[in-house]
Amino acid sequence: MYPVGYDVAVSDTALQGATFLTAEWRHLAMINYAIDPAVLLPVVPRGTELDLWQGEAYVSLVGFMFQDTRLLGVPIPFHRSFEEVNLRFYVRRGDKRGVVFIKELVPKAAVAAVARWVYRENYEAVPMDHLVLEGGRVEYSWRYGGRTHHLAVHPEGPFEPLIPGTEPAFIAEHYWGYAAQRDGGTMEYQVAHPPWRAARVRTPEVDIDAAALYGAAYAPALSAAPRSAFLAEGSAIAVGRGTRLG
């Protein structure tokens, strides 16, 4: 979508259509796991197919910060800065490479309600917190199912542009979202942002009850050692209005 090195603010013209939301996504901790494709196939939205990395299906546990959030260009008081943690996997529709969210957690009930209403994304509102520490360590924690869950990453080395054809580029450079609808159709929406710079993470910390959060089918993959992890700096982003595919 953008050439490597593109580093200006995202504007409405970056989207193919009208903008619904703008924000900055920052401090993206991205922890990646291989998973049996059979686990994902029942939840692949109609009209899309799994997007594989070197023949393997991946899920990613992602924690990040929403900052300067605006709906239809309007900042909403007390809803401009907040955490999100999501579990996602990767699909494609033709040459469009996209993301499907298994579950998205935020601390703002209104944000969760709007996302469920507009896109039918599986958002839930839970108590959340984060820390960005000296040296670059980033931590996200949240309460769910009667316990605290936690993930943390500490970057090793500098932030560098993603290299096309590498695993981090595969994970980060999906610029479309797909959400299955109640009637069996699919909502497609664009997520525009410049390519991110990222730093490798050797040993991420993950302390979650995967079965309670996401269901027993996901627990084996999320209980194994991650295939990779990295911390992306993030950027301004813009999310388009959704389009029904059927």
KAVEN-V987193 format. One record per pair of residues at least 24 apart in sequence whose C-alpha atoms are under 10 Angstrom apart, sorted by the first residue. I is the first residue (numbers start at 1). J is the second residue. D is the distance in Angstrom with one decimal. If there is no record, write none. Layout:
BEGIN
I | J | D
I | J | D
END
This chain:
BEGIN
1 | 96 | 9.8
1 | 173 | 8.7
1 | 174 | 9.4
1 | 175 | 7.9
1 | 192 | 8.5
1 | 193 | 9.0
1 | 194 | 8.3
1 | 195 | 8.8
2 | 173 | 9.8
2 | 192 | 9.3
2 | 193 | 8.3
2 | 194 | 6.2
2 | 195 | 6.8
3 | 164 | 10.0
3 | 194 | 8.2
3 | 195 | 7.7
4 | 161 | 7.1
4 | 162 | 7.6
4 | 163 | 8.0
4 | 164 | 8.4
4 | 194 | 8.2
4 | 195 | 6.3
4 | 196 | 8.8
4 | 197 | 9.7
5 | 160 | 10.0
5 | 161 | 7.0
5 | 162 | 9.2
5 | 194 | 8.1
5 | 195 | 7.1
5 | 196 | 8.6
5 | 197 | 9.0
6 | 161 | 9.9
6 | 193 | 9.3
6 | 194 | 5.7
6 | 195 | 6.6
6 | 196 | 8.9
7 | 193 | 9.1
7 | 194 | 6.0
7 | 195 | 7.6
7 | 196 | 8.5
7 | 197 | 9.9
7 | 235 | 8.5
7 | 236 | 9.7
8 | 193 | 9.2
8 | 194 | 7.3
8 | 235 | 8.8
8 | 236 | 8.5
9 | 193 | 8.1
9 | 194 | 7.9
9 | 235 | 7.6
9 | 236 | 5.8
9 | 237 | 8.0
9 | 238 | 9.8
10 | 192 | 7.0
10 | 193 | 5.9
10 | 194 | 7.2
10 | 235 | 8.3
10 | 236 | 5.7
10 | 237 | 5.8
10 | 238 | 6.6
11 | 192 | 8.7
11 | 193 | 9.0
11 | 236 | 8.7
11 | 237 | 8.3
11 | 238 | 7.2
12 | 73 | 9.9
12 | 192 | 9.0
12 | 237 | 9.7
12 | 238 | 7.1
12 | 239 | 9.1
12 | 240 | 8.8
13 | 192 | 9.6
13 | 238 | 9.7
14 | 190 | 9.6
14 | 191 | 9.2
14 | 192 | 6.2
14 | 193 | 7.9
14 | 194 | 9.5
14 | 237 | 9.4
14 | 238 | 7.9
14 | 239 | 9.8
14 | 240 | 9.6
15 | 189 | 9.6
15 | 190 | 6.8
15 | 191 | 7.6
15 | 192 | 6.2
15 | 193 | 9.3
15 | 238 | 7.4
15 | 239 | 7.7
15 | 240 | 6.4
15 | 241 | 9.5
16 | 189 | 9.4
16 | 190 | 7.5
16 | 191 | 9.8
16 | 192 | 9.2
16 | 240 | 7.6
16 | 241 | 9.5
17 | 189 | 9.6
17 | 190 | 8.8
17 | 239 | 9.8
17 | 240 | 6.6
17 | 241 | 7.3
17 | 242 | 9.3
17 | 243 | 9.7
18 | 72 | 9.1
18 | 190 | 9.9
18 | 238 | 9.8
18 | 239 | 8.8
18 | 240 | 5.8
18 | 241 | 6.0
18 | 242 | 9.2
19 | 71 | 8.7
19 | 72 | 6.7
19 | 73 | 8.4
19 | 189 | 10.0
19 | 190 | 9.2
19 | 191 | 9.6
19 | 192 | 9.9
19 | 238 | 6.6
19 | 239 | 5.9
19 | 240 | 4.4
19 | 241 | 5.9
19 | 242 | 9.5
20 | 70 | 8.5
20 | 71 | 6.0
20 | 72 | 5.1
20 | 73 | 7.9
20 | 118 | 9.7
20 | 189 | 9.8
20 | 238 | 7.6
20 | 239 | 5.8
20 | 240 | 5.1
20 | 241 | 5.2
20 | 242 | 8.6
21 | 69 | 7.3
21 | 70 | 5.7
21 | 71 | 4.7
21 | 72 | 5.9
21 | 73 | 7.1
21 | 74 | 9.0
21 | 75 | 9.9
21 | 191 | 9.5
21 | 237 | 8.3
21 | 238 | 5.8
21 | 239 | 5.1
21 | 240 | 6.9
21 | 241 | 8.3
22 | 66 | 9.7
22 | 67 | 9.4
22 | 68 | 7.9
22 | 69 | 5.9
22 | 70 | 5.3
22 | 71 | 6.7
22 | 72 | 7.8
22 | 73 | 7.1
22 | 74 | 9.2
22 | 75 | 9.5
22 | 191 | 9.7
22 | 192 | 9.5
22 | 236 | 7.4
22 | 237 | 5.8
22 | 238 | 4.4
22 | 239 | 6.3
22 | 240 | 8.9
23 | 65 | 9.7
23 | 66 | 6.4
23 | 67 | 5.8
23 | 68 | 5.2
23 | 69 | 4.3
23 | 70 | 6.2
23 | 71 | 8.8
23 | 73 | 9.7
23 | 75 | 9.6
23 | 80 | 8.3
23 | 81 | 9.1
23 | 235 | 8.5
23 | 236 | 5.8
23 | 237 | 5.5
23 | 238 | 6.6
23 | 239 | 8.7
24 | 64 | 10.0
24 | 65 | 7.8
24 | 66 | 5.8
24 | 67 | 5.0
24 | 68 | 6.2
24 | 69 | 7.0
24 | 70 | 9.7
24 | 80 | 9.8
24 | 81 | 9.2
24 | 193 | 9.4
24 | 234 | 7.3
24 | 235 | 5.5
24 | 236 | 4.1
24 | 237 | 5.7
24 | 238 | 8.5
25 | 64 | 6.6
25 | 65 | 5.6
25 | 66 | 5.1
25 | 67 | 6.4
25 | 68 | 9.1
25 | 69 | 9.2
25 | 81 | 9.8
25 | 83 | 9.6
25 | 84 | 9.7
25 | 193 | 9.5
25 | 232 | 9.5
25 | 233 | 8.3
25 | 234 | 5.3
25 | 235 | 5.6
25 | 236 | 6.3
25 | 237 | 6.8
25 | 238 | 9.9
26 | 63 | 9.4
26 | 64 | 5.9
26 | 65 | 5.1
26 | 66 | 6.8
26 | 67 | 7.5
26 | 83 | 9.7
26 | 231 | 9.6
26 | 232 | 7.6
26 | 233 | 5.7
26 | 234 | 4.5
26 | 235 | 6.4
26 | 236 | 8.5
27 | 62 | 10.0
27 | 63 | 7.8
27 | 64 | 5.3
27 | 65 | 6.3
27 | 66 | 9.3
27 | 132 | 8.1
27 | 136 | 9.2
27 | 137 | 9.5
27 | 138 | 7.0
27 | 139 | 9.4
27 | 153 | 9.9
27 | 198 | 9.7
27 | 231 | 6.6
27 | 232 | 6.1
27 | 233 | 5.3
27 | 234 | 6.3
27 | 235 | 9.4
28 | 62 | 6.6
28 | 63 | 5.7
28 | 64 | 4.4
28 | 65 | 7.2
28 | 66 | 10.0
28 | 84 | 9.7
28 | 85 | 9.5
28 | 138 | 8.6
28 | 153 | 9.6
28 | 172 | 9.8
28 | 196 | 9.9
28 | 198 | 9.0
28 | 230 | 8.2
28 | 231 | 5.5
28 | 232 | 5.0
28 | 233 | 6.4
28 | 234 | 6.5
28 | 235 | 9.9
29 | 60 | 9.7
29 | 61 | 8.0
29 | 62 | 5.5
29 | 63 | 5.2
29 | 64 | 6.3
29 | 65 | 9.7
29 | 85 | 9.2
29 | 137 | 9.8
29 | 138 | 7.4
29 | 139 | 8.4
29 | 140 | 8.8
29 | 151 | 8.4
29 | 152 | 7.5
29 | 153 | 6.4
29 | 154 | 9.1
29 | 155 | 9.6
29 | 198 | 9.7
29 | 199 | 9.9
29 | 201 | 9.1
29 | 204 | 9.0
29 | 229 | 7.5
29 | 230 | 6.2
29 | 231 | 4.7
29 | 232 | 6.6
29 | 233 | 9.1
29 | 234 | 10.0
30 | 60 | 6.3
30 | 61 | 6.0
30 | 62 | 4.6
30 | 63 | 6.8
30 | 64 | 8.7
30 | 85 | 9.9
30 | 86 | 9.8
30 | 87 | 9.8
30 | 151 | 9.9
30 | 152 | 9.8
30 | 153 | 8.6
30 | 168 | 9.1
30 | 171 | 8.4
30 | 172 | 8.6
30 | 198 | 9.9
30 | 200 | 9.9
30 | 201 | 9.2
30 | 204 | 9.3
30 | 228 | 8.4
30 | 229 | 5.6
30 | 230 | 5.5
30 | 231 | 6.1
30 | 232 | 7.6
31 | 59 | 8.5
31 | 60 | 5.4
31 | 61 | 5.2
31 | 62 | 6.3
31 | 63 | 8.8
31 | 87 | 9.6
31 | 151 | 9.1
31 | 152 | 9.5
31 | 153 | 8.7
31 | 171 | 9.7
31 | 201 | 8.9
31 | 203 | 9.8
31 | 204 | 7.3
31 | 205 | 9.3
31 | 206 | 8.8
31 | 222 | 9.8
31 | 225 | 9.9
31 | 226 | 6.6
31 | 227 | 8.0
31 | 228 | 6.2
31 | 229 | 4.4
31 | 230 | 6.7
31 | 231 | 8.7
32 | 58 | 6.7
32 | 59 | 5.9
32 | 60 | 4.3
32 | 61 | 6.4
32 | 62 | 8.5
32 | 87 | 9.7
32 | 88 | 9.6
32 | 89 | 9.6
32 | 167 | 9.8
32 | 168 | 9.5
32 | 171 | 8.2
32 | 221 | 9.8
32 | 222 | 8.9
32 | 225 | 9.2
32 | 226 | 5.5
32 | 227 | 5.7
32 | 228 | 5.4
32 | 229 | 5.9
32 | 230 | 8.8
33 | 57 | 8.5
33 | 58 | 5.5
33 | 59 | 5.4
33 | 60 | 6.2
33 | 61 | 8.2
33 | 89 | 9.8
33 | 221 | 6.4
33 | 222 | 6.7
33 | 223 | 9.3
33 | 224 | 7.7
33 | 225 | 7.5
33 | 226 | 4.8
33 | 227 | 5.3
33 | 228 | 7.2
33 | 229 | 9.0
34 | 58 | 4.5
34 | 59 | 6.5
34 | 60 | 8.8
34 | 221 | 6.5
34 | 222 | 8.6
34 | 224 | 8.8
34 | 225 | 9.3
34 | 226 | 7.6
34 | 227 | 6.6
34 | 228 | 9.5
35 | 59 | 6.7
35 | 60 | 10.0
35 | 89 | 9.6
35 | 217 | 9.9
35 | 218 | 8.0
35 | 219 | 9.9
35 | 220 | 8.3
35 | 221 | 5.4
35 | 222 | 8.4
35 | 224 | 9.7
36 | 217 | 9.6
36 | 218 | 9.2
36 | 220 | 9.4
36 | 221 | 7.8
38 | 217 | 9.7
39 | 217 | 6.4
39 | 218 | 7.3
39 | 221 | 9.8
40 | 89 | 8.1
40 | 90 | 9.7
40 | 100 | 10.0
40 | 102 | 9.4
40 | 217 | 9.2
40 | 218 | 9.1
43 | 100 | 8.7
43 | 101 | 9.8
43 | 102 | 8.4
43 | 179 | 9.4
43 | 180 | 7.8
44 | 89 | 9.2
44 | 90 | 9.2
44 | 91 | 7.6
44 | 100 | 7.7
44 | 178 | 8.9
44 | 179 | 8.8
44 | 180 | 7.8
44 | 186 | 9.7
45 | 91 | 8.7
45 | 100 | 8.0
45 | 178 | 6.8
45 | 179 | 6.3
45 | 180 | 4.9
45 | 181 | 8.3
45 | 184 | 8.1
45 | 185 | 7.6
45 | 186 | 5.9
45 | 187 | 8.6
45 | 188 | 9.7
46 | 93 | 9.8
46 | 178 | 9.3
46 | 179 | 9.1
46 | 180 | 7.1
46 | 181 | 9.4
46 | 184 | 7.2
46 | 185 | 6.4
46 | 186 | 6.0
46 | 187 | 9.5
46 | 245 | 8.5
46 | 246 | 8.3
47 | 91 | 9.9
47 | 92 | 8.9
47 | 93 | 6.7
47 | 94 | 9.4
47 | 178 | 9.6
47 | 180 | 9.9
47 | 185 | 8.5
47 | 186 | 7.4
47 | 245 | 7.6
47 | 246 | 8.5
48 | 90 | 9.8
48 | 91 | 6.2
48 | 92 | 5.5
48 | 93 | 4.8
48 | 94 | 8.1
48 | 96 | 9.4
48 | 97 | 9.4
48 | 98 | 8.9
48 | 178 | 8.3
48 | 186 | 8.9
49 | 90 | 8.6
49 | 91 | 5.3
49 | 92 | 5.5
49 | 93 | 6.6
49 | 94 | 9.0
49 | 97 | 9.7
49 | 98 | 9.8
50 | 89 | 8.3
50 | 90 | 6.1
50 | 91 | 4.3
50 | 92 | 6.3
50 | 93 | 9.1
50 | 97 | 9.6
50 | 98 | 9.4
50 | 99 | 9.7
50 | 100 | 9.8
51 | 89 | 8.4
51 | 90 | 5.2
51 | 91 | 4.3
51 | 92 | 5.5
51 | 93 | 9.1
51 | 97 | 7.4
51 | 98 | 8.2
51 | 99 | 9.2
51 | 170 | 9.4
51 | 174 | 10.0
52 | 89 | 9.6
52 | 90 | 7.3
52 | 91 | 7.9
52 | 92 | 9.3
52 | 170 | 9.0
53 | 90 | 9.3
53 | 165 | 9.8
53 | 166 | 9.3
53 | 167 | 7.2
53 | 170 | 7.2
53 | 171 | 8.8
54 | 167 | 9.0
57 | 89 | 7.8
57 | 90 | 7.7
57 | 91 | 9.5
58 | 88 | 8.5
58 | 89 | 6.0
58 | 90 | 7.0
58 | 171 | 8.7
58 | 221 | 9.3
58 | 227 | 9.1
59 | 87 | 6.8
59 | 88 | 5.5
59 | 89 | 4.5
59 | 90 | 7.4
59 | 99 | 9.9
59 | 100 | 9.6
59 | 101 | 9.5
59 | 102 | 9.2
59 | 171 | 9.2
59 | 218 | 9.2
59 | 221 | 8.4
59 | 222 | 8.6
59 | 226 | 9.8
60 | 86 | 8.0
60 | 87 | 5.6
60 | 88 | 5.4
60 | 89 | 6.4
60 | 90 | 9.0
60 | 101 | 9.6
60 | 171 | 8.0
60 | 222 | 9.2
60 | 226 | 9.2
60 | 227 | 9.9
60 | 228 | 9.5
60 | 229 | 9.0
61 | 85 | 7.2
61 | 86 | 5.9
61 | 87 | 4.7
61 | 88 | 6.7
61 | 89 | 9.2
61 | 103 | 9.9
61 | 104 | 10.0
61 | 151 | 8.9
61 | 206 | 9.3
61 | 222 | 8.8
61 | 226 | 9.8
61 | 229 | 9.4
62 | 86 | 5.3
62 | 87 | 6.4
62 | 88 | 7.9
62 | 104 | 9.4
62 | 140 | 9.6
62 | 151 | 9.1
62 | 229 | 9.8
62 | 230 | 10.0
62 | 231 | 9.6
63 | 87 | 9.0
63 | 104 | 9.8
63 | 105 | 9.4
63 | 130 | 9.2
63 | 138 | 9.1
63 | 139 | 8.3
63 | 140 | 6.5
63 | 141 | 9.1
63 | 150 | 9.9
63 | 151 | 7.9
63 | 152 | 8.8
63 | 153 | 9.9
63 | 231 | 9.6
64 | 130 | 8.9
64 | 138 | 9.1
64 | 139 | 9.3
64 | 140 | 8.0
64 | 231 | 9.6
64 | 232 | 9.2
64 | 233 | 9.7
64 | 234 | 8.8
65 | 106 | 9.9
65 | 130 | 8.6
65 | 140 | 9.5
65 | 234 | 9.2
66 | 106 | 9.7
66 | 236 | 9.8
66 | 237 | 9.9
67 | 235 | 9.9
67 | 236 | 8.9
68 | 236 | 9.1
69 | 236 | 9.9
69 | 237 | 9.7
69 | 238 | 9.9
70 | 238 | 9.7
71 | 239 | 9.7
72 | 240 | 10.0
72 | 241 | 9.9
78 | 108 | 9.1
79 | 107 | 9.6
79 | 108 | 7.2
79 | 109 | 9.8
79 | 110 | 8.4
79 | 111 | 7.7
81 | 108 | 9.8
82 | 106 | 7.2
82 | 107 | 6.9
82 | 108 | 7.6
82 | 111 | 9.8
82 | 128 | 8.5
82 | 129 | 8.5
82 | 130 | 9.2
83 | 107 | 6.8
83 | 108 | 8.9
83 | 127 | 9.7
83 | 128 | 6.8
83 | 129 | 7.0
83 | 130 | 7.2
83 | 140 | 7.9
83 | 141 | 9.3
83 | 142 | 9.5
84 | 108 | 9.6
84 | 123 | 9.8
84 | 125 | 9.6
84 | 126 | 9.9
84 | 128 | 8.2
84 | 129 | 9.5
84 | 130 | 9.8
84 | 140 | 8.7
84 | 141 | 9.9
84 | 142 | 9.6
85 | 128 | 9.1
85 | 140 | 7.8
85 | 141 | 8.8
85 | 142 | 8.7
85 | 151 | 9.4
86 | 122 | 9.7
86 | 123 | 8.9
87 | 213 | 9.6
87 | 214 | 8.2
89 | 171 | 9.1
90 | 170 | 9.2
90 | 171 | 8.1
90 | 174 | 7.8
90 | 176 | 9.8
90 | 177 | 9.3
90 | 178 | 9.6
91 | 174 | 8.7
91 | 176 | 9.2
91 | 177 | 8.9
91 | 178 | 8.3
92 | 174 | 8.8
92 | 176 | 8.7
92 | 177 | 9.6
92 | 178 | 9.2
93 | 176 | 9.4
93 | 178 | 9.5
93 | 188 | 9.8
96 | 174 | 8.0
96 | 175 | 7.6
96 | 176 | 6.8
96 | 177 | 9.6
96 | 190 | 9.6
97 | 170 | 9.3
97 | 173 | 8.0
97 | 174 | 5.1
97 | 175 | 6.3
97 | 176 | 6.2
97 | 177 | 8.5
97 | 178 | 9.8
98 | 173 | 8.6
98 | 174 | 4.8
98 | 175 | 5.8
98 | 176 | 4.2
98 | 177 | 5.2
98 | 178 | 6.7
98 | 188 | 8.9
98 | 189 | 9.1
98 | 190 | 8.7
98 | 191 | 9.1
99 | 171 | 9.4
99 | 172 | 9.8
99 | 173 | 9.7
99 | 174 | 6.4
99 | 175 | 7.7
99 | 176 | 6.2
99 | 177 | 4.9
99 | 178 | 6.2
99 | 179 | 8.8
99 | 188 | 10.0
99 | 191 | 9.8
100 | 176 | 8.9
100 | 177 | 6.1
100 | 178 | 5.4
100 | 179 | 6.3
100 | 180 | 8.7
101 | 177 | 8.2
101 | 178 | 8.0
101 | 179 | 7.5
101 | 180 | 9.9
102 | 179 | 9.5
102 | 213 | 10.0
102 | 214 | 7.4
102 | 215 | 10.0
102 | 218 | 10.0
103 | 213 | 8.3
103 | 214 | 7.1
105 | 142 | 8.6
105 | 144 | 9.6
105 | 213 | 9.9
106 | 142 | 9.0
107 | 142 | 8.6
107 | 143 | 9.8
118 | 187 | 9.6
118 | 241 | 8.5
118 | 242 | 7.9
119 | 177 | 9.6
119 | 178 | 8.8
119 | 179 | 6.7
119 | 180 | 8.8
119 | 181 | 8.2
119 | 186 | 9.4
119 | 187 | 6.7
119 | 188 | 8.6
119 | 189 | 8.6
119 | 241 | 8.7
119 | 242 | 6.8
119 | 243 | 9.4
119 | 244 | 9.8
120 | 178 | 9.9
120 | 179 | 6.6
120 | 180 | 7.4
120 | 181 | 6.4
120 | 182 | 8.2
120 | 186 | 9.7
120 | 187 | 8.3
121 | 177 | 9.9
121 | 178 | 9.0
121 | 179 | 6.2
121 | 180 | 8.1
121 | 181 | 8.8
121 | 187 | 9.6
122 | 179 | 8.8
122 | 180 | 9.9
136 | 199 | 9.9
136 | 231 | 9.2
137 | 201 | 10.0
137 | 231 | 9.2
138 | 231 | 8.5
139 | 205 | 8.9
139 | 206 | 10.0
140 | 206 | 9.8
141 | 207 | 9.3
141 | 208 | 9.6
142 | 208 | 9.6
144 | 208 | 9.5
144 | 209 | 9.0
144 | 212 | 8.2
144 | 213 | 7.4
145 | 209 | 8.8
145 | 212 | 6.8
145 | 213 | 7.8
146 | 212 | 10.0
147 | 208 | 8.9
147 | 209 | 8.6
148 | 207 | 8.5
148 | 208 | 7.8
148 | 209 | 9.1
149 | 206 | 8.1
149 | 207 | 5.7
149 | 208 | 4.7
149 | 209 | 7.2
149 | 210 | 9.5
149 | 213 | 9.4
150 | 205 | 7.7
150 | 206 | 6.0
150 | 207 | 5.1
150 | 208 | 6.2
150 | 209 | 9.7
151 | 204 | 7.4
151 | 205 | 5.3
151 | 206 | 4.5
151 | 207 | 6.2
151 | 208 | 7.9
152 | 201 | 9.9
152 | 203 | 9.3
152 | 204 | 6.0
152 | 205 | 5.0
152 | 206 | 6.7
152 | 207 | 9.1
152 | 231 | 9.9
153 | 200 | 9.4
153 | 201 | 6.4
153 | 202 | 8.5
153 | 203 | 7.4
153 | 204 | 4.9
153 | 205 | 6.4
153 | 206 | 8.9
153 | 229 | 8.0
153 | 230 | 7.6
153 | 231 | 7.1
154 | 199 | 9.0
154 | 200 | 8.5
154 | 201 | 6.0
154 | 202 | 8.0
154 | 203 | 7.9
154 | 204 | 7.2
154 | 205 | 9.0
154 | 229 | 9.8
154 | 230 | 8.6
154 | 231 | 7.8
155 | 198 | 8.7
155 | 199 | 5.5
155 | 200 | 5.7
155 | 201 | 4.9
155 | 202 | 7.7
155 | 203 | 9.3
155 | 204 | 9.3
155 | 229 | 9.3
155 | 230 | 7.1
155 | 231 | 6.4
155 | 232 | 9.4
156 | 199 | 6.4
156 | 200 | 5.7
156 | 201 | 5.7
156 | 202 | 7.1
156 | 203 | 9.7
156 | 230 | 9.0
156 | 231 | 9.4
157 | 198 | 9.6
157 | 199 | 6.3
157 | 200 | 7.0
157 | 201 | 8.7
158 | 197 | 9.2
158 | 198 | 7.9
158 | 199 | 5.8
158 | 200 | 8.3
159 | 196 | 9.1
159 | 197 | 5.4
159 | 198 | 4.7
159 | 199 | 4.5
159 | 200 | 8.1
159 | 230 | 9.8
159 | 231 | 8.3
159 | 232 | 7.7
159 | 233 | 7.6
160 | 196 | 8.3
160 | 197 | 4.8
160 | 198 | 5.4
160 | 199 | 6.5
160 | 200 | 9.3
160 | 232 | 9.2
160 | 233 | 9.6
161 | 195 | 7.5
161 | 196 | 6.4
161 | 197 | 4.3
161 | 198 | 6.5
161 | 199 | 9.0
161 | 232 | 9.6
162 | 195 | 7.3
162 | 196 | 6.7
162 | 197 | 5.9
162 | 198 | 6.7
162 | 199 | 9.2
162 | 232 | 9.5
163 | 195 | 9.9
163 | 197 | 9.6
167 | 227 | 9.9
167 | 228 | 8.5
167 | 229 | 9.9
168 | 197 | 9.9
168 | 198 | 8.2
168 | 199 | 9.6
168 | 200 | 8.9
168 | 228 | 8.5
168 | 229 | 8.3
168 | 230 | 7.5
168 | 231 | 9.8
168 | 232 | 9.5
169 | 195 | 8.7
169 | 196 | 9.0
169 | 197 | 9.8
169 | 198 | 9.5
171 | 229 | 10.0
171 | 230 | 9.9
172 | 196 | 7.8
172 | 197 | 9.9
172 | 198 | 9.5
172 | 230 | 10.0
172 | 232 | 8.5
172 | 234 | 10.0
175 | 239 | 9.6
176 | 239 | 9.1
176 | 240 | 9.4
177 | 239 | 9.2
177 | 240 | 9.7
177 | 242 | 8.9
178 | 242 | 9.0
178 | 243 | 9.7
178 | 244 | 9.9
178 | 245 | 9.7
179 | 242 | 9.5
179 | 244 | 9.7
180 | 244 | 9.9
180 | 245 | 10.0
181 | 244 | 9.1
181 | 246 | 9.3
183 | 246 | 9.1
184 | 246 | 8.0
185 | 244 | 7.2
185 | 245 | 6.5
185 | 246 | 4.7
186 | 242 | 9.6
186 | 243 | 8.3
186 | 244 | 5.9
186 | 245 | 5.3
186 | 246 | 6.1
187 | 241 | 9.6
187 | 242 | 5.9
187 | 243 | 5.6
187 | 244 | 4.7
187 | 245 | 6.1
187 | 246 | 8.1
188 | 240 | 9.2
188 | 241 | 8.6
188 | 242 | 5.4
188 | 243 | 5.2
188 | 244 | 6.4
188 | 245 | 6.9
189 | 239 | 7.1
189 | 240 | 5.6
189 | 241 | 6.1
189 | 242 | 4.5
189 | 243 | 6.3
189 | 244 | 8.9
190 | 238 | 8.1
190 | 239 | 5.8
190 | 240 | 5.2
190 | 241 | 7.7
190 | 242 | 7.6
190 | 243 | 9.3
191 | 237 | 6.9
191 | 238 | 5.8
191 | 239 | 4.6
191 | 240 | 6.5
191 | 241 | 9.7
192 | 236 | 8.6
192 | 237 | 5.6
192 | 238 | 5.2
192 | 239 | 6.4
192 | 240 | 8.1
193 | 234 | 8.7
193 | 235 | 6.8
193 | 236 | 6.3
193 | 237 | 4.8
193 | 238 | 6.7
193 | 239 | 9.1
194 | 234 | 8.8
194 | 235 | 7.1
194 | 236 | 7.9
194 | 237 | 8.0
195 | 232 | 9.8
195 | 234 | 8.4
195 | 235 | 8.4
196 | 231 | 9.9
196 | 232 | 6.3
196 | 233 | 6.4
196 | 234 | 5.7
196 | 235 | 7.0
197 | 231 | 8.6
197 | 232 | 5.8
197 | 233 | 5.9
197 | 234 | 7.3
197 | 235 | 9.4
198 | 230 | 6.4
198 | 231 | 5.4
198 | 232 | 4.1
198 | 233 | 6.1
198 | 234 | 8.4
199 | 229 | 9.0
199 | 230 | 5.6
199 | 231 | 5.3
199 | 232 | 6.5
199 | 233 | 8.3
200 | 228 | 8.4
200 | 229 | 6.5
200 | 230 | 4.5
200 | 231 | 6.5
200 | 232 | 8.8
201 | 228 | 7.6
201 | 229 | 5.2
201 | 230 | 4.8
201 | 231 | 6.8
202 | 226 | 9.9
202 | 228 | 7.6
202 | 229 | 6.9
202 | 230 | 8.1
203 | 228 | 8.6
203 | 229 | 7.7
203 | 230 | 9.7
204 | 228 | 8.7
204 | 229 | 6.7
204 | 230 | 8.6
END
